Amino acid sequence: MRNALALIALISALGLATSLRAHPHIFVDAELEIVFDEAGEAEGIWISWTYDPFFSMLLVSDMGLDPEFTGTISADEREALDGFDMNWIEGYHGDTHVTQAGVALALSGPVAWESDYRDGQLRSRHLRHLIDRPDPALDWSVAVYDPTYYTSYGIVSAPVATGRDDCSLRIFEPDWDAAGAQMEAALDELLGAGGDVEADFPAVGALFAEEVRVSCGGS
């Protein structure tokens, strides 16, 4: 998650990467809820992120919360945590990508959010509106990925449709072997040209992305 450059600097300074080629550095469990309006059109997406325990520990410690590492926080600490990952840097896409017929559909920034920390993991949930609404007569897709593959996202539960009961939301996995081979080839090319792996890591995140395909009303 590249919502704060300071967090990345912290991780780099601690030397968490086990090798120059080591990506990703952060692991996030993702969940999706597609929200439909009264006319049956998709109007927004609730996106849930649960951060891996190690990154959660680093970030919570950096924020001065849970000093005893109990895995939970008080009500006051939870209030201080609110929106901890919503301060997005300029140009950050939000790692949620919506497409239809190969065309990217624009999303708003977060318009509502919730934050929590329990069982030793940071959790957040935010709502983004669909600026470009998909044609309800055609299938469309949602994928969650960091193009730089600094963060790895995995969809961990069945996506939910709220507001319609005639939609099919299916998860399709990437070709993991092909994605790995393409990443290695891109890294070999980068290193052969004298590139800096961390600074110029190839944009391979989409290769490793799970995709949710949305089909409604028998489309």
C-alpha positions, -999 to +999 in steps of 0.1 A: +000+000+000+016+032-011-007+056+008+023+072+028+058+074+016+070+074+052+058+039+056+077+027+026+108+044+039+104+027+072+102-007+057+132-001+034+153+012+063+146-019+083+158-041+054+128-063+051+135-075+016+154-108+017+169-102-018+171-075-044+144-093-064+121-097-034+086-084-042+060-081-028+068-066+006+032-062+020+004-088+018-032-078+020-064-099+021-091-082+000-129-084+000-153-067-024-190-056-021-206-042-053-234-017-044-263-012-068-288+017-068-326+015-069-324+014-107-302-016-106-270+001-118-237-004-101-229+028-082-200+019-060-177-007-044-169-013-008-133-025-006-119-042+025-082-047+033-067-068+060-030-063+063-005-090+071+005-093+108+041-082+104+033-050+085+004-044+109+028-047+139+053-022+123+026+003+114+008+001+147+041+005+166+050+035+144+017+051+153+023+046+190-006+022+194-008-011+212+026-007+230+022-040+247+016-059+215-017-073+227-032-075+192-060-052+201-065-015+208-088+006+230-117+027+219-096+059+220-068+042+200-094+030+175-105+066+170-069+077+164-066+049+139-096+061+118-086+066+082-050+055+087-047+043+051-069+069+034-044+097+031-034+088-004-005+104-021-011+123-054-015+100-083-023+069-063-049+048-081-062+030-050-052-004-064-088-012-074-092-015-112-126-017-130-129-025-167-155-034-192-148-046-227-111-038-222-119-001-212-110+012-178-139+027-158-130+056-135-136+054-097-138+082-072-115+084-042-128+071-009-161+087+001-165+067+034-143+044+054-139+024+086-107+013+104-099-014+130-071-034+146-078-068+161-061-102+163-029-084+155-040-072+121-049-038+107-082-038+089-099-011+068-129-007+046-137+021+022-164+030-004-156+043-038-182+055-063-182+044-100-177+076-119-180+057-151-209+032-146-207-001-164-233-010-191-256-033-172-262-054-203-225-064-205-201-082-181-175-061-163-146-069-141-130-057-109-094-065-100-074-055-069-036-051-075-006-028-071+009-023-105+044-022-090+037-054-070+051-038-039+018-050-023+002-084-030-036-086-028-056-118-025-094-120-026-102-141+004-140-144+003-168-145-022-177-110-035-211-097-025-237-078-045-259-055-025-291-041-041-296-069-067-301-106-064-297-116-101-259-110-104-232-136-107-198-126-092-171-151-101-134-150-092-109-159-118-073-166-109-043-156-130-019-181-146+006-181-117+033-199-135+031-176-166+030-145-143+062-157-125+080-164-157+071-130-171+083-113-140+116-131-140+121-122-177+114-086-170+138-085-140+165-102-161+161-075-187+162-048-161+193-061-144+210-067-178+204-030-186+220-020-152+186-009-137+178-005-100+154-033-090+138-014-061+135+019-079+125+005-113+107-027-105+086-037-135+049-031-135+039-067-132+012-065-106-016-070-130-001-104-140-007-117-105-042-102-100-074-122-093-103-108-112-140-107-102-163-108-132-197-093-127-227-105-148-262-094-140-297-102-153-286-131-175-261-109-194 
